[in-house]
Amino acid sequence: MTRTDVSLEFVSDPGAEAGLVRELLVVLGQPPPDEVGDDDWPNPVGLVVARGEGRLLGWARVSAHEEDESAATADLLLVAREARPLGATVHSGHDVDESAVVVRLLAGAAEQAAGAGFAALEWSGVDDTPEGPAASELGATVRAEVGRHWGTRQLNAWPAPDGLPAVEVRRTREPVPEDLLPEYARLYHDATGVEWDVEDVAEYLADDRYPVLTLDLLGSVSDPPVSEHPVAEHPVLQDPVPGHPRGALVAQLIAAVADHTALVEKVVHRDAPAADLAALLAELVVHLRREHPGVTELSVRELDDETVGHASSLAGLHVISRWLTWRMELVADR
């Protein structure tokens, strides 16, 4: 499908998104809910909906910028991306060129934003996804680098760095035991400053779109690391995480496995030294090799977190892509 096959609809009523969500779920072969609740969408401008031969391809939320009154922002949802973790449950009619859909949606979002009187449109994404080339094509420039993906595309060749500390790691299986939920709620609160309760945690961890591998970093060394690999493969030093009682949870990572890639969307941590987080990432590689031998690429998302960036570097990972915000200047008659 080329971009000329992608038609756009412009919707000014934010409430129309509930109908799009229902349509999306039908396309994905998922049961539609009895009702779709309104989520928190501050400062809505409208929606741009992309279709191909009448079929839903995705949409863009256009909103007023929360900090810059001259700009609007665009947030994209693509059917193809939502379908990917569901695999064969989605019919092949949605195997479309994501680049074509992204360019059309962003161009439409720019048109809608200009029509609402905004002087610029901003959007964020990873530079090696279609959002990056679309920015170049539409004449947008990089406004900020908000994060990076650290990793390796040759996981089998990754060498364990020398000198990482010994850490106590807990491999948590799914479904997560209920007695761990309060512990996770405290970690998430301390790491984010946002209140979490056990129901929030249970809902967050119940996302089963991909197989996941969850590792918890505990507060001190009490037993040998759980990796069960030879010391020669993963040299360590005896150095507990300071400032926490023995066994206290100080960090967690969840790796989602899709095809040949493992993605850690966030390393959640509180007061853990970068070296200990590096050892946790090294343990992740060991577990991936053992439990998911077909994985060849690891990607760890780091959003302006200096500790996680340093830990990734210490673990022998490097920046493989960048999370950017682009800005497109608009003209009044766009």
C-alpha positions as CSV (number, residue, x, y, z in Angstrom):
1,M,0.0,0.0,0.0
2,T,1.4,3.4,-1.0
3,R,0.5,6.7,0.6
4,T,-1.9,7.6,-2.2
5,D,-4.0,4.6,-1.0
6,V,-4.3,6.1,2.5
7,S,-7.3,8.4,2.9
8,L,-7.7,10.7,5.9
9,E,-10.7,11.8,7.9
10,F,-10.6,14.9,10.2
11,V,-12.6,14.6,13.4
12,S,-13.1,17.5,15.8
13,D,-15.0,15.6,18.5
14,P,-12.5,13.9,20.9
15,G,-15.2,11.6,22.0
16,A,-15.1,9.9,18.6
17,E,-12.0,8.1,19.7
18,A,-14.1,5.6,21.7
19,G,-15.6,4.4,18.5
20,L,-12.2,4.1,16.9
21,V,-11.0,1.9,19.9
22,R,-14.0,-0.4,19.4
23,E,-13.3,-0.6,15.7
24,L,-9.6,-1.3,16.4
25,L,-10.5,-4.2,18.8
26,V,-12.8,-5.7,16.1
27,V,-10.0,-5.5,13.6
28,L,-7.6,-7.2,16.0
29,G,-10.0,-10.0,16.6
30,Q,-10.5,-9.0,20.2
31,P,-13.9,-8.8,22.0
32,P,-15.0,-5.2,22.2
33,P,-15.8,-3.9,25.7
34,D,-19.4,-3.1,26.7
35,E,-18.2,0.5,27.0
36,V,-15.0,2.4,26.4
37,G,-14.1,4.7,29.3
38,D,-12.8,8.2,28.6
39,D,-9.1,8.4,29.4
40,D,-7.3,11.6,30.4
41,W,-6.7,13.5,27.2
42,P,-5.7,17.1,28.1
43,N,-6.1,19.9,25.7
44,P,-7.6,18.0,22.7
45,V,-7.7,19.6,19.2
46,G,-9.0,16.7,17.2
47,L,-8.3,13.4,15.5
48,V,-6.9,12.4,12.1
49,V,-8.0,9.0,11.0
50,A,-6.2,7.0,8.3
51,R,-8.0,4.3,6.2
52,G,-7.1,2.1,3.3
53,E,-10.0,0.9,1.1
54,G,-12.3,1.8,4.0
55,R,-10.2,-0.3,6.6
56,L,-8.9,1.4,9.7
57,L,-5.1,1.9,9.5
58,G,-4.6,4.2,12.5
59,W,-5.2,7.6,13.9
60,A,-3.4,10.6,15.3
61,R,-4.4,12.5,18.4
62,V,-3.8,16.2,18.0
63,S,-3.5,18.2,21.2
64,A,-2.4,21.6,22.4
65,H,1.2,21.5,23.7
66,E,1.2,21.5,27.5
67,E,4.1,23.9,27.7
68,D,4.3,25.8,24.4
69,E,1.1,27.6,23.5
70,S,2.2,28.1,19.9
71,A,2.5,24.4,19.2
72,A,0.3,21.3,18.9
73,T,1.4,17.7,19.5
74,A,0.6,14.5,17.6
75,D,0.4,11.0,19.1
76,L,0.1,8.2,16.7
77,L,-1.7,4.8,17.0
78,L,-1.1,2.3,14.1
79,V,-3.2,-0.8,13.7
80,A,-0.2,-2.6,12.3
81,R,1.8,-2.0,15.5
82,E,-1.1,-3.0,17.7
83,A,-1.5,-6.2,15.6
84,R,2.1,-7.3,15.7
85,P,2.0,-9.0,19.1
86,L,-1.1,-10.8,18.2
87,G,0.5,-12.5,15.2
88,A,-1.8,-14.7,13.1
89,T,-5.0,-13.6,14.8
90,V,-5.1,-10.5,12.5
91,H,-5.9,-11.0,8.9
92,S,-3.2,-10.1,6.3
93,G,-5.2,-7.2,5.0
94,H,-3.4,-5.0,7.5
95,D,0.1,-5.8,6.3
96,V,0.6,-2.2,5.0
97,D,3.5,0.1,4.6
98,E,3.8,1.8,8.0
99,S,5.9,4.6,6.5
100,A,3.0,5.6,4.2
101,V,0.6,5.7,7.1
102,V,2.9,7.7,9.4
103,V,3.7,10.3,6.7
104,R,0.0,10.7,5.9
105,L,-1.1,10.9,9.5
106,L,1.6,13.5,10.4
107,A,0.8,15.6,7.4
108,G,-2.9,15.5,8.3
109,A,-2.1,16.4,11.9
110,A,-0.1,19.4,10.7
111,E,-3.0,20.4,8.5
112,Q,-5.4,20.1,11.5
113,A,-3.0,22.0,13.8
114,A,-2.5,24.8,11.4
115,G,-6.3,25.1,10.9
116,A,-6.6,25.5,14.6
117,G,-4.1,28.4,14.6
118,F,-1.0,26.7,15.8
119,A,2.4,27.7,14.5
120,A,4.1,24.3,14.9
121,L,3.5,20.6,15.4
122,E,5.7,18.3,17.5
123,W,5.8,14.6,17.8
124,S,8.1,12.0,19.4
125,G,9.5,8.6,18.4
126,V,12.5,6.5,17.7
127,D,14.8,7.6,14.9
128,D,14.9,4.2,13.3
129,T,11.1,3.9,13.0
130,P,9.0,5.5,10.3
131,E,8.6,8.7,12.4
132,G,12.3,9.5,11.8
133,P,12.2,9.5,7.9
134,A,8.8,11.1,8.0
135,A,10.3,14.0,9.9
136,S,12.9,14.5,7.2
137,E,10.3,14.3,4.4
138,L,8.0,16.8,6.1
139,G,10.8,19.3,6.8
140,A,10.8,18.8,10.6
141,T,13.9,19.3,12.8
142,V,15.0,17.7,16.0
143,R,13.9,19.8,19.0
144,A,15.2,17.5,21.7
145,E,16.7,14.1,22.4
146,V,14.6,12.6,25.2
147,G,16.1,9.2,25.5
148,R,18.0,6.4,23.9
149,H,17.7,2.6,23.3
150,W,20.8,0.9,24.5
151,G,21.5,-2.7,23.4
152,T,23.1,-5.0,21.0
153,R,22.0,-6.6,17.7
154,Q,24.3,-9.5,18.2
155,L,23.3,-10.9,21.6
156,N,25.0,-14.2,21.1
157,A,28.4,-12.4,20.7
158,W,27.9,-10.1,23.8
159,P,30.8,-10.5,26.1
160,A,30.2,-10.3,29.9
161,P,32.2,-7.3,31.2
162,D,34.8,-7.8,33.8
163,G,34.4,-6.5,37.4
164,L,30.7,-6.3,37.7
165,P,29.5,-6.7,41.3
166,A,27.7,-9.8,42.6
167,V,24.0,-9.1,43.0
168,E,21.1,-11.0,44.3
169,V,18.5,-11.4,41.5
170,R,15.1,-12.9,41.8
171,R,13.5,-14.4,38.7
172,T,9.7,-13.7,39.0
173,R,7.4,-16.0,37.1
174,E,4.0,-15.2,35.6
175,P,1.5,-14.9,37.0
176,V,3.2,-12.7,39.6
177,P,2.5,-14.0,43.2
178,E,0.1,-11.8,45.0
179,D,2.4,-11.4,48.0
180,L,4.9,-9.5,45.8
181,L,2.4,-6.9,44.7
182,P,2.8,-4.6,47.7
183,E,6.5,-4.8,47.3
184,Y,6.3,-3.8,43.7
185,A,3.8,-1.0,44.5
186,R,6.3,0.5,46.9
187,L,9.1,0.3,44.4
188,Y,7.0,1.9,41.6
189,H,6.0,4.7,44.0
190,D,9.5,5.4,45.1
191,A,10.9,5.3,41.6
192,T,8.2,7.4,39.9
193,G,6.7,9.6,42.7
194,V,3.3,8.4,41.6
195,E,1.0,6.5,44.0
196,W,0.5,2.8,43.1
197,D,-1.7,0.3,44.8
198,V,-1.7,-3.5,44.4
199,E,-4.6,-3.3,41.9
200,D,-2.6,-0.9,39.7
201,V,0.4,-3.2,39.9
202,A,-1.7,-6.3,39.1
203,E,-3.2,-4.6,36.0
204,Y,0.2,-3.3,34.8
205,L,1.8,-6.7,35.1
206,A,-1.2,-8.5,33.5
207,D,-0.3,-7.2,30.0
208,D,0.4,-10.5,28.3
209,R,0.8,-9.3,24.7
210,Y,4.3,-10.7,24.7
211,P,6.2,-13.3,26.7
212,V,8.0,-11.5,29.4
213,L,11.1,-12.1,31.6
214,T,11.1,-10.3,34.9
215,L,14.1,-9.9,37.1
216,D,14.2,-8.1,40.5
217,L,17.4,-6.7,42.0
218,L,17.4,-7.2,45.8
219,G,19.3,-5.2,48.3
220,S,22.3,-7.2,49.2
221,V,24.3,-10.4,48.5
222,S,23.1,-13.3,50.5
223,D,23.4,-16.2,48.0
224,P,25.2,-16.7,44.8
225,P,23.6,-15.0,41.7
226,V,20.8,-17.1,40.3
227,S,22.2,-17.3,36.8
228,E,23.9,-20.7,37.4
229,H,26.6,-19.9,34.8
230,P,30.3,-20.4,35.3
231,V,32.2,-17.7,37.1
232,A,34.5,-17.4,34.1
233,E,31.6,-16.3,31.9
234,H,30.4,-13.6,34.3
235,P,33.1,-12.4,36.7
236,V,31.8,-10.7,39.8
237,L,32.9,-9.0,43.0
238,Q,31.3,-9.3,46.4
239,D,29.7,-5.9,46.8
240,P,26.2,-5.5,48.3
241,V,23.8,-2.7,47.3
242,P,24.3,-0.2,50.1
243,G,21.6,1.5,52.1
244,H,19.0,-1.2,52.0
245,P,18.2,-4.1,54.3
246,R,19.1,-7.6,53.1
247,G,16.6,-8.7,50.4
248,A,15.0,-5.3,49.9
249,L,13.7,-4.7,46.3
250,V,15.7,-1.9,44.8
251,A,15.2,-2.4,41.0
252,Q,13.2,-4.3,38.5
253,L,13.3,-4.9,34.7
254,I,10.8,-6.6,32.5
255,A,11.9,-7.8,29.1
256,A,9.2,-8.3,26.5
257,V,10.2,-10.9,23.9
258,A,8.9,-10.5,20.4
259,D,10.4,-12.6,17.6
260,H,14.1,-12.2,17.8
261,T,14.1,-9.1,20.0
262,A,13.9,-8.5,23.8
263,L,12.8,-5.0,24.8
264,V,13.1,-3.5,28.3
265,E,10.8,-0.5,28.2
266,K,12.0,0.8,31.6
267,V,14.5,-0.2,34.3
268,V,12.6,0.8,37.5
269,H,15.0,1.6,40.3
270,R,15.6,3.4,43.6
271,D,19.0,4.2,45.0
272,A,20.7,1.4,43.1
273,P,24.3,2.1,41.9
274,A,24.8,2.0,38.2
275,A,27.3,-0.9,38.6
276,D,24.6,-3.0,40.3
277,L,22.1,-2.2,37.6
278,A,24.7,-3.2,35.0
279,A,25.1,-6.6,36.8
280,L,21.3,-6.9,36.6
281,L,21.4,-6.3,32.9
282,A,24.2,-8.9,32.5
283,E,22.0,-11.4,34.4
284,L,19.2,-10.6,31.9
285,V,21.4,-11.6,29.0
286,V,22.2,-14.9,30.8
287,H,18.5,-15.6,31.3
288,L,17.6,-14.7,27.7
289,R,20.2,-17.0,26.4
290,R,18.9,-19.8,28.5
291,E,15.1,-19.2,28.3
292,H,14.9,-17.6,24.8
293,P,17.8,-18.8,22.8
294,G,16.2,-17.5,19.6
295,V,16.6,-13.9,20.8
296,T,19.4,-12.1,18.9
297,E,18.8,-8.4,19.8
298,L,18.4,-6.7,23.2
299,S,17.1,-3.1,23.5
300,V,16.9,-1.2,26.8
301,R,14.9,2.0,26.7
302,E,16.4,4.9,28.7
303,L,14.5,8.1,29.0
304,D,16.8,10.8,30.3
305,D,18.0,8.5,33.2
306,E,21.7,9.0,33.7
307,T,22.0,6.0,36.0
308,V,20.4,3.6,33.6
309,G,22.5,5.1,30.7
310,H,25.7,4.6,32.8
311,A,24.6,1.1,33.8
312,S,24.0,0.1,30.1
313,S,27.4,1.3,29.2
314,L,29.0,-0.6,32.0
315,A,27.1,-3.7,30.8
316,G,28.7,-3.4,27.4
317,L,25.7,-2.1,25.6
318,H,25.7,0.8,23.2
319,V,23.2,3.3,21.8
320,I,21.4,1.6,18.9
321,S,18.6,4.2,18.4
322,R,17.5,7.5,19.9
323,W,14.2,8.7,21.2
324,L,13.6,12.2,19.7
325,T,11.1,15.0,19.6
326,W,10.7,16.6,16.2
327,R,9.2,20.1,15.5
328,M,7.6,21.1,12.2
329,E,6.9,24.7,11.6
330,L,3.5,25.4,10.1
331,V,2.1,28.0,7.7
332,A,-1.3,29.6,8.1
333,D,-2.8,28.2,4.9
334,R,-1.5,24.6,5.4
